[in-house]
Amino acid sequence: MSSTCLFCRIVNGEIPAKKLYEDDDVFAFWDITPQAPKHFLVIPKKHLSGPGAVSVEDEALIGKVVRIGAELAKENGVEQCRLVMNNGAEAGQTVFHLHLHVLGGRPMSWPPG
């Protein structure tokens, strides 16, 4: 984990977050600036800067991030939801620790914003 990464600091308990889920590999918490009535993030505890940093050895971990996101969506009443990962600043990534946005609770348009 990176001592300067915002999400690593959340995982370490240095910065408070409204936790939804945690196990040895994955941490999930509600977004502090929600873009939908239900909006939370699912992150691997392992620091990866974004989807472009995923290696073959990380495939199972990233699959787990997606699975946990879908399970938490269902548990929180948003089986129909949008799952988003941004890769790089031009794609809208602002925290450079891989994270899955799970958004639901309202109709989503396409293309997004």
ABEGO torsion letter per residue (X at the ends): XBAABAAAAAAAGABBBBBABBBAABBBBBBABBABABBBBBBBABBBAEAAABBAAAAAAAAAAAAAAAAAAAAAGBABBBBBBBBEAAAGBABBBBBBBBBBGBBBBOBBX
